[in-house]
Amino acid sequence: MRSDLILMIFDRQVDAQRVYYSIQSMRHSQILGLDKAIVVTRDSAGGISLTLRQDVPDTSPTKGADLRVQIANLLFSPDSEERNTALVKLGLDERFEKRVIKAMDAGKSALLALLRYDDIADRDELLRVLALFRGQILHTTISTEH
């Protein structure tokens, strides 16, 4: 099964959390797929913090929360052969990974969403809503059959 991986990177640590809450307050927000998003923050020393947002139970057979956390940990962990191999197995190409690393400097935050193709979430609608906020959107498609 294919899924869309969408990251929106913000210039300040607090922005991803604020955007998440703003979007969740919108009517019909469940079609945006952020009910199970991850907020990623990088502090001034470069340390990463992940906050899993799960407003509804994850009943998907692909263990979506675990996969989202795995992807976030891999994307933002130090470079290594093992990490690179795991990213390739997930279908994340090197170009996407380098764009994420370059964009996610110290003091920034990101909102990460993984939208399965068989889910109610609407990728195009999420991208339209995210475009209302100031941030850099990075998007790729991966296989979630692991």
Sequence and secondary structure as in RCSB ss.txt:
>XXXX:A:sequence
MRSDLILMIFDRQVDAQRVYYSIQSMRHSQILGLDKAIVVTRDSAGGISLTLRQDVPDTSPTKGADLRVQIANLL
FSPDSEERNTALVKLGLDERFEKRVIKAMDAGKSALLALLRYDDIADRDELLRVLALFRGQILHTTISTEH
>XXXX:A:secstr
 EEEEEEEEESSTTHHHHHHHHHHTSTTGGGGTGGG EEEEE TTS EEEEE  SS    TT HHHHHHHHHHHH
HS   HHHHHHHHHHT  HHHHHHHHHH  TT EEEEEEEETTSS  HHHHHHHHTTSSSEEEEEEEE   
